[in-house]
Amino acid sequence: MHIVQFNHVRVPVSKYGGAERIVVWLSQGLVELGHEVTLLAPKGSRVAGVRVVEVSPEEVLSSGFDLHRHVSEPVDIMHYHCEIRYPPPSVPCVWTLHGNMGGGWRADSRTICVSRDHAGRHGTHAFVRNGVRLDEYEFRTAKADYDLFLARLHSVKGWQVAIAAAKRCRVRLTLAGGWRPSFSRYIKFVGQVGGARKRELLAGARCLWMPVRWEDPCPVNILEALASGTPIIGSPRGSLPELISPDTGGLGTTLEELVALRGRLADWDPRACRARAERSFSHLVMAEEYVRMYRSVLETGTLPPGRPTP
């Protein structure tokens, strides 16, 4: 199958950029599964093992876009990673909704969401959960003397709750993300991280705090933590109940519940976290599910329902 992917932002990213990482890993996974992949992306984009064609996003998203001007070979399906404004007339296409849409917006027949909760809130049944390249993360059972928060420092991500819980538990918390607030002596701020520093933080953390205050579609940092053998303490919002199993972390609604979960850290084995990532959240599992979506569109004209997490 020849699959054309389109991303409107340059890839790869060095630090923050969950959706951009998914585009890279999906493209690589499809190639590893034996498919031909052409990635249309802005100037400067490079993905190891994947044919990249530099394009102007404005051109691709315009009404006069001619796919065959950039791709001469026959194309089976085109996969956008942003909303399809003007679908190419000669090629079947789908698109992945990576974020949340407000105002009662409902998915159209080409929309693929990234979790069951995400799909249900947007009026569809089609979803593929995100997956990560496991070989990009260091699995470690011996943890260092810190907990970790790794996400945008936005109120919906719950960083203030993580700090409050860490203070209550009297444990050291490393906060990695954009923008610097003021902290107590228990909090170490390291800013935005990527590459080796990010791998080290994820692998060494005793746990990842993710007490989100919004309906998070499918946060990549949780999958990165599982790949690193690091359990998660989060809230039961959005896709988190689909991602975090009882042997890989816990979910709490109040500060008191989160603090109590921190006391159960010894119950969660790093090996169980890694095994869950390997079983359900690798880039190849994600790629296989997208291939199932593509084949259904080509054979029936419709997207199939997403599948539950094993």
C-alpha positions, -999 to +999 in steps of 0.1 A: +000+000+000+013+035-008+003+059+020+008+096+018+010+113+052+007+151+055+018+172+085+015+210+085+043+215+110+080+206+104+092+173+118+109+161+139+107+184+169+135+186+195+114+190+227+077+195+231+054+183+203+034+151+209+014+151+177+046+157+156+063+127+173+033+105+164+036+115+128+072+105+127+067+072+146+036+063+125+054+069+092+084+048+104+061+021+116+042+018+083+075+015+065+086-012+089+054-031+082+063-031+045+042-002+032+054+026+009+052+060+027+056+095+014+055+122+040+045+157+028+058+182+053+072+218+055+107+227+044+134+213+067+115+181+076+136+149+078+125+115+091+149+086+091+139+058+068+109+077+053+107+095+020+099+132+027+087+157+002+089+193+012+057+212+006+040+244+016+012+237+040-008+265+025-007+247-009-017+213+005-047+228+024-059+249-005-088+241-029-065+238-059-040+213-043-027+188-069-013+157-051+003+143-082+024+174-087+044+162-057+039+124-058+041+108-093+034+072-081-001+058-076-014+066-041-038+043-022-048+067+006-038+101+020-036+107+057-038+142+070-027+152+106-049+183+106-084+189+095-091+182+058-104+214+042-104+204+006-099+166+001-081+156-031-108+144-056-089+114-068-076+098-036-094+084-005-084+103+026-086+103+064-074+126+091-064+123+127-078+147+153-049+151+178-066+176+201-100+186+213-126+205+194-151+227+213-185+241+207-203+208+201-182+200+171-187+164+158-163+143+137-170+137+101-168+104+083-131+108+077-120+116+113-099+092+134-096+101+171-069+090+195-088+072+222-122+057+230-131+087+252-118+111+226-140+095+199-171+094+221-169+130+229-167+139+192-195+117+180-176+089+163-164+053+170-132+055+150-100+058+171-064+046+172-045+052+204-010+068+201+021+047+203+058+054+209+091+040+196+101+019+225+138+018+214+140+056+219+134+052+257+155+037+284+138+010+305+151+011+341+139-007+372+162+011+397+148+046+402+164+078+414+153+100+443+126+122+425+091+121+411+085+137+377+060+161+360+066+163+323+041+183+303+031+219+293+029+240+324-008+248+318-035+246+344-053+218+326-023+196+329-025+197+367+010+208+375-002+228+405-019+197+418+013+177+413+033+203+433+007+203+461+007+165+463+046+164+463+047+189+492+021+169+511+041+137+506+074+155+513+090+141+482+112+157+456+095+166+423+113+175+391+091+197+369+099+197+332+079+220+309+076+255+294+073+286+316+088+289+351+066+296+381+079+300+417+085+269+438+094+256+472+126+237+481+109+204+472+105+214+435+133+213+409+125+231+377+144+220+345+124+237+317+116+221+284+136+189+278+143+166+249+167+139+237+190+123+262+180+145+291+143+136+286+151+099+284+172+101+316+144+120+335+117+095+324+138+064+332+150+077+366+117+090+380+100+070+407+066+080+391+051+105+366+025+129+379-004+135+355-033+149+375-049+165+344-078+189+347-092+184+312-102+156+289-068+147+276-071+128+243-041+105+245-011+121+262+022+109+248+041+115+280+022+087+297+032+063+270+068+075+273+067+069+310+054+033+306+081+026+280+106+038+306+092+015+333+078+045+353+043+043+369+018+071+366-003+089+392-031+107+374-067+117+374-096+098+358-101+123+330-101+118+292-082+088+280-062+082+312-084+053+324-077+036+291-040+040+294-032+034+330-040-001+343-041-011+380-006-026+378+010+005+362-004+033+383-034+049+400-061+075+394-074+099+420-098+128+419-089+148+451-055+158+465-061+134+494-066+105+469-035+114+449-014+116+481-027+082+491-018+068+457+018+080+462+020+058+492+013+027+470+043+033+448+058-001+458+028-019+443+037-009+407+064-029+391+085-011+363+084-044+344+046-043+342+048-007+329+072-017+301+051-048+293+020-027+289+038-003+265+051-032+245+017-049+243-005-019+236+014+014+230+043+007+206+046+026+173+041-007+155+008-015+173-003+020+164+008+015+127-011-018+125-043-002+137-040+026+112-035+001+084-068-015+096-084+019+093-070+024+058-080-010+045-116-005+058-119+028+040-106+013+008-128-018+010-160-004+025-157+034+023-161+037+061-139+038+092-142+008+116-146+012+153-115+014+174-105-016+195-103-018+233-070-019+251-060-055+259 
